[in-house]
């Protein structure tokens, strides 16, 4: 028999995360998640299923008071949706996952889930499609990459890219002050639809930028055209993956995004990286550029019915609560 408990103490939550989560991706790291948690500060609600002292399930959530639902930690929502991708659920079986979800006393929306890390079953539903560039697929050769396009398309794209050679073009890298330019560009283009319009997201991302810089994982690429910043992209270079996290382009430089995106891909080939993650987002260029689709998944639902006395007993514990895994069977 396994037992399920809920942990709300940040110290214990950190210990569980760092002990149970892989460290494959930059988004797997507690320190990265904490950059957002510090500014959103949603109450923690980590669910652990254990059997004979061994963890069989782990579901790290936050309670979002604004939307009235549980989200994947740290719950950095904007317009009711979270932003961080590649979220993991640890569950030894679909039964364990269902049992953990059944302890929730409110609705939940868990986005951007990796399919290989949880038992989806009837829960499984595509949330959004992520897009990867995998240099090994082209033998780390951009010429081979361009050969995957039709002759007409490849010729047109090359012409667009080389067209910038007639301008005074300058590339600069890892200048932290360019983060401010990126944010200004993004807000100028999207207005209140920009993530950076939310001060909490802005400061979370600033904290993330400083963390990446301290760990030597930061990659900021800025294109200056005729003396004026035209595009800025910010990414992380961690464990052989370049993850493009945010970007901005100047309104007076149409087509500049193609130039900077090809630059990232060329860099990945030259340095034999495993991949470039361009994240989710329904942008036509990602399919036109023949990026590899990588679906992420969604689990959402209403609160499960739980006896009021069990919810009350659970909330009476300051740091963690324990339920039996089998409904109606009291804890030992």
PLY file of the C-alpha trace (Angstrom):
ply
format ascii 1.0
element vertex 332
property float x
property float y
property float z
element edge 331
property int vertex1
property int vertex2
end_header
0.00 0.00 0.00
1.26 3.45 -0.77
0.46 6.66 1.01
0.07 10.17 -0.36
1.14 13.31 1.43
1.15 17.00 0.55
4.17 19.16 1.33
3.97 22.96 1.63
7.22 23.84 3.41
9.65 25.37 0.91
12.68 23.67 2.43
11.16 20.22 2.15
9.80 21.02 -1.32
13.28 22.03 -2.45
14.78 18.85 -1.03
12.21 16.67 -2.77
12.64 18.44 -6.10
16.42 18.27 -6.03
16.38 14.61 -5.00
13.74 13.38 -7.44
13.95 15.52 -10.55
16.46 14.85 -13.36
18.84 17.64 -14.28
18.75 17.04 -18.04
17.20 20.36 -19.06
17.65 23.87 -17.73
13.96 23.92 -16.76
14.59 20.85 -14.56
16.66 22.90 -12.13
15.19 24.15 -8.85
17.24 27.34 -9.11
15.59 28.19 -12.46
12.11 27.51 -11.10
12.86 29.55 -8.00
13.63 32.61 -10.16
9.90 32.67 -10.92
8.64 31.44 -7.54
10.34 34.31 -5.72
8.32 36.86 -7.68
4.98 35.04 -8.01
5.12 33.49 -4.55
2.20 31.11 -5.04
1.58 28.70 -2.12
3.39 25.41 -2.68
1.49 22.15 -2.93
3.87 19.27 -3.64
2.20 15.83 -3.67
4.26 12.72 -2.92
3.13 9.09 -3.18
5.28 6.67 -1.17
5.40 2.94 -0.57
7.62 1.43 2.11
9.59 4.66 2.21
10.21 4.73 -1.55
8.76 7.52 -3.69
6.38 6.18 -6.36
4.89 9.50 -7.45
5.77 13.18 -7.35
3.53 16.03 -8.48
4.95 19.52 -7.71
2.17 22.11 -7.83
1.39 25.66 -6.78
-1.98 27.10 -5.86
-2.83 30.10 -8.01
-5.12 32.40 -6.08
-5.78 34.55 -9.14
-7.17 31.77 -11.33
-8.45 29.54 -8.54
-6.60 26.46 -9.75
-3.53 24.36 -9.16
-0.72 24.76 -11.69
2.64 23.13 -12.17
5.25 24.72 -9.90
5.93 27.63 -9.75
2.64 28.60 -11.41
4.02 31.64 -13.26
0.75 32.34 -15.03
-0.03 35.06 -17.52
-3.61 35.33 -18.75
-4.39 32.15 -16.83
-1.69 30.02 -18.48
1.76 28.99 -17.32
4.91 29.66 -19.35
7.71 27.27 -18.34
7.89 24.20 -20.57
9.13 20.60 -20.32
7.34 19.94 -17.03
7.71 16.48 -15.50
5.36 14.28 -13.52
6.82 11.26 -11.76
4.27 8.45 -11.47
4.91 4.72 -11.33
1.48 4.02 -12.81
-1.67 5.73 -13.97
-3.30 4.65 -10.71
-0.71 6.56 -8.71
-1.19 9.64 -10.89
-4.97 9.43 -10.45
-4.60 9.04 -6.70
-2.38 12.12 -6.44
-4.81 14.16 -8.53
-7.73 12.91 -6.43
-6.30 14.61 -3.33
-6.72 18.05 -4.86
-9.56 20.13 -3.44
-9.65 22.54 -6.39
-9.43 22.50 -10.19
-6.06 22.00 -11.84
-4.38 22.83 -15.14
-0.95 21.28 -15.73
0.58 22.42 -19.00
3.63 21.63 -21.15
4.07 18.10 -19.78
6.66 15.74 -21.18
4.98 12.62 -22.51
7.73 10.25 -21.41
7.53 11.19 -17.75
3.99 10.32 -16.73
1.23 7.83 -17.36
-1.17 9.84 -19.46
-3.85 7.28 -20.30
-7.22 8.98 -20.51
-5.63 12.23 -19.30
-3.38 12.63 -22.31
-4.12 15.62 -24.50
-1.80 17.67 -26.68
-1.31 21.13 -25.23
1.03 22.80 -27.71
3.78 21.82 -30.10
7.38 22.65 -29.30
9.95 22.92 -32.08
13.54 21.69 -32.11
16.44 22.07 -34.47
18.60 18.93 -34.29
22.02 19.58 -35.89
23.00 15.90 -36.01
20.14 15.30 -38.44
22.09 17.39 -40.96
25.54 16.11 -39.95
26.16 19.51 -38.32
26.22 21.07 -41.78
23.94 24.00 -42.64
24.38 23.33 -46.34
22.79 19.92 -45.81
20.02 21.63 -43.88
19.26 23.98 -46.78
19.16 20.97 -49.10
15.96 19.85 -47.32
14.12 22.82 -48.87
12.94 22.99 -52.44
15.47 24.65 -54.72
13.22 27.70 -55.10
12.66 28.11 -51.35
16.32 27.61 -50.48
17.37 30.16 -53.08
14.86 32.72 -51.81
15.89 32.20 -48.17
19.59 32.49 -48.94
18.92 35.68 -50.88
17.03 37.17 -47.93
19.85 36.31 -45.55
22.69 37.58 -47.75
20.68 40.75 -48.40
21.69 41.95 -44.94
25.33 41.98 -46.01
24.75 45.29 -47.73
23.97 46.89 -44.35
26.42 47.82 -41.59
25.90 44.70 -39.53
27.36 44.07 -36.06
26.89 41.06 -33.78
27.41 41.31 -30.04
27.09 38.69 -27.35
26.20 38.33 -23.68
25.76 41.98 -22.87
23.37 42.02 -19.88
22.25 45.55 -20.70
20.76 44.21 -23.95
18.15 42.47 -21.83
16.50 45.87 -21.32
16.46 46.43 -25.09
14.88 43.01 -25.58
12.09 43.81 -23.10
11.44 47.21 -24.67
11.23 45.66 -28.14
8.90 42.93 -26.95
6.56 45.34 -25.16
6.64 47.75 -28.09
5.52 44.99 -30.44
2.95 43.20 -28.27
1.84 45.89 -25.81
-0.10 44.49 -22.87
-0.01 41.09 -24.58
3.72 40.92 -23.89
4.77 38.67 -21.00
7.07 41.46 -19.91
4.07 43.73 -19.41
3.55 41.77 -16.17
6.11 43.11 -13.69
6.34 39.73 -11.95
7.33 38.01 -15.17
9.77 40.77 -16.04
11.53 40.51 -12.68
11.45 36.70 -12.80
13.15 36.80 -16.16
15.68 39.33 -14.92
16.51 36.96 -12.05
16.81 34.11 -14.55
19.15 36.16 -16.74
21.42 36.84 -13.75
21.38 33.17 -12.74
22.34 32.03 -16.23
25.12 34.59 -16.31
26.48 33.45 -12.93
26.51 29.82 -14.10
28.06 30.72 -17.48
24.97 29.41 -19.28
23.77 32.73 -20.65
23.66 33.39 -24.38
22.36 36.78 -25.46
22.68 37.54 -29.16
22.14 41.08 -30.43
22.15 42.25 -34.04
23.00 45.90 -34.58
22.10 47.24 -38.03
23.41 50.64 -39.14
24.23 51.43 -35.52
20.74 50.57 -34.18
19.78 47.39 -32.26
17.55 45.40 -34.59
17.02 42.12 -32.74
17.89 40.60 -29.37
17.47 36.96 -28.36
18.13 35.51 -24.92
18.78 31.83 -24.36
20.44 29.31 -22.10
23.25 27.01 -23.15
23.01 24.06 -20.79
23.94 20.41 -21.13
24.36 20.53 -24.90
21.04 22.26 -25.57
20.52 25.84 -26.60
17.10 26.95 -25.38
15.82 30.20 -26.84
13.83 31.77 -24.03
12.80 35.22 -25.22
13.38 37.69 -28.00
12.54 41.04 -29.45
12.87 42.65 -32.88
12.76 46.25 -33.99
9.76 47.30 -36.07
11.96 48.90 -38.69
13.78 45.69 -39.57
11.38 43.27 -41.26
12.91 39.85 -41.82
15.58 40.27 -39.15
14.11 37.35 -37.15
15.09 34.93 -39.93
18.67 36.14 -39.76
18.99 35.69 -36.01
17.26 32.30 -36.01
19.58 30.94 -38.71
22.46 32.34 -36.66
21.38 30.18 -33.68
21.13 27.12 -35.90
24.54 27.77 -37.46
26.05 28.18 -33.98
24.53 24.84 -32.93
26.07 23.10 -35.93
29.48 24.68 -35.42
29.53 23.67 -31.74
27.89 20.27 -32.33
25.08 20.91 -29.87
22.38 18.30 -29.32
19.56 20.66 -30.21
18.15 24.16 -30.25
14.78 24.42 -28.51
12.70 27.20 -30.03
9.86 26.45 -27.57
6.14 26.32 -28.27
4.20 28.93 -30.12
2.12 28.94 -33.27
4.52 30.83 -35.50
4.56 29.90 -39.18
8.32 30.23 -39.52
8.88 27.19 -37.30
7.18 24.81 -39.69
8.54 26.63 -42.75
12.05 26.16 -41.33
11.49 22.38 -41.10
11.97 22.29 -37.33
11.25 19.01 -35.58
7.86 19.08 -33.80
7.83 17.95 -30.17
4.34 17.88 -28.64
3.83 18.67 -24.98
0.75 17.62 -23.07
-1.97 18.96 -20.81
-3.78 17.50 -17.82
-6.67 19.50 -16.41
-9.80 18.82 -14.49
-12.17 19.81 -11.71
-11.64 19.05 -8.06
-12.20 15.44 -7.07
-14.81 14.76 -4.44
-13.16 14.22 -1.05
-14.86 13.86 2.32
-14.87 17.22 4.07
-13.37 15.76 7.23
-10.34 14.48 5.29
-9.74 17.88 3.67
-10.05 19.55 7.06
-7.62 17.09 8.63
-5.17 17.58 5.81
-5.19 21.35 6.19
-4.66 21.11 9.93
-1.04 20.12 9.37
1.27 23.08 8.86
3.91 21.48 6.66
2.55 18.30 5.13
-0.59 16.21 5.03
-0.94 12.44 4.65
-3.81 10.47 3.08
-4.15 6.76 2.57
-3.99 5.78 -1.07
-7.26 3.91 -0.90
-10.29 6.22 -0.40
-12.15 5.54 2.80
-9.30 3.66 4.50
-7.91 5.64 7.43
-4.19 6.22 7.75
-2.27 3.88 9.99
0 1
1 2
2 3
3 4
4 5
5 6
6 7
7 8
8 9
9 10
10 11
11 12
12 13
13 14
14 15
15 16
16 17
17 18
18 19
19 20
20 21
21 22
22 23
23 24
24 25
25 26
26 27
27 28
28 29
29 30
30 31
31 32
32 33
33 34
34 35
35 36
36 37
37 38
38 39
39 40
40 41
41 42
42 43
43 44
44 45
45 46
46 47
47 48
48 49
49 50
50 51
51 52
52 53
53 54
54 55
55 56
56 57
57 58
58 59
59 60
60 61
61 62
62 63
63 64
64 65
65 66
66 67
67 68
68 69
69 70
70 71
71 72
72 73
73 74
74 75
75 76
76 77
77 78
78 79
79 80
80 81
81 82
82 83
83 84
84 85
85 86
86 87
87 88
88 89
89 90
90 91
91 92
92 93
93 94
94 95
95 96
96 97
97 98
98 99
99 100
100 101
101 102
102 103
103 104
104 105
105 106
106 107
107 108
108 109
109 110
110 111
111 112
112 113
113 114
114 115
115 116
116 117
117 118
118 119
119 120
120 121
121 122
122 123
123 124
124 125
125 126
126 127
127 128
128 129
129 130
130 131
131 132
132 133
133 134
134 135
135 136
136 137
137 138
138 139
139 140
140 141
141 142
142 143
143 144
144 145
145 146
146 147
147 148
148 149
149 150
150 151
151 152
152 153
153 154
154 155
155 156
156 157
157 158
158 159
159 160
160 161
161 162
162 163
163 164
164 165
165 166
166 167
167 168
168 169
169 170
170 171
171 172
172 173
173 174
174 175
175 176
176 177
177 178
178 179
179 180
180 181
181 182
182 183
183 184
184 185
185 186
186 187
187 188
188 189
189 190
190 191
191 192
192 193
193 194
194 195
195 196
196 197
197 198
198 199
199 200
200 201
201 202
202 203
203 204
204 205
205 206
206 207
207 208
208 209
209 210
210 211
211 212
212 213
213 214
214 215
215 216
216 217
217 218
218 219
219 220
220 221
221 222
222 223
223 224
224 225
225 226
226 227
227 228
228 229
229 230
230 231
231 232
232 233
233 234
234 235
235 236
236 237
237 238
238 239
239 240
240 241
241 242
242 243
243 244
244 245
245 246
246 247
247 248
248 249
249 250
250 251
251 252
252 253
253 254
254 255
255 256
256 257
257 258
258 259
259 260
260 261
261 262
262 263
263 264
264 265
265 266
266 267
267 268
268 269
269 270
270 271
271 272
272 273
273 274
274 275
275 276
276 277
277 278
278 279
279 280
280 281
281 282
282 283
283 284
284 285
285 286
286 287
287 288
288 289
289 290
290 291
291 292
292 293
293 294
294 295
295 296
296 297
297 298
298 299
299 300
300 301
301 302
302 303
303 304
304 305
305 306
306 307
307 308
308 309
309 310
310 311
311 312
312 313
313 314
314 315
315 316
316 317
317 318
318 319
319 320
320 321
321 322
322 323
323 324
324 325
325 326
326 327
327 328
328 329
329 330
330 331
